[in-house]
């Protein structure tokens, strides 16, 4: 037999359709019900090892982003409150020392801005301090977004990896046909491998895509809040804002 011939391809498609849509017998249902996830994993072929490895990488990235991109991690409320008090008193040395003793993204960016403060210039050189904050926020957000983009990479690669397993399963089925094995059980192994690999790729791609959009939105939102908090801290330093609403006389 020549597997490139047109009728043979239609025979394979017909056999696959029959296997997928013919009602299963009671014995087949019993066998399927007894299969564990490990059995399905093994039936998916060697490509399932690559899908499992990528799944572990996605879970590790998700855990890292969850622990790192939280607002409480980027700018702890206690640190913000203490720095606002020091900045409103224009105690730059104490503020800088506090930033060095309490490292986080907010204190790292603020300490760089404090280096540009100048009491002899208009508004204590606030423009240069704001530019320093904006540049550091953009650079740090870009670096953190690289980690988030890895999830998008896995979301894009996962269906392709599953498709590779699908092709491998089809090749197995065609090899059975070319060897003269036209029984349904001979075709089922390759078709099952193809379907399980495809499902495994989709099971990896869907959570990866969700985590990508979730952490991208979380990072963007928290960085916007961080920039706003730092701007308010500078306003307290220059006297353009007050830590408490002014009271009427």
Helices and strands as residue ranges (DSSP letters): H 6-21, H 26-33, H 37-43, H 47-68, H 71-74, H 77-88, H 92-101, H 105-114, G 122-125, H 126-178, H 184-238
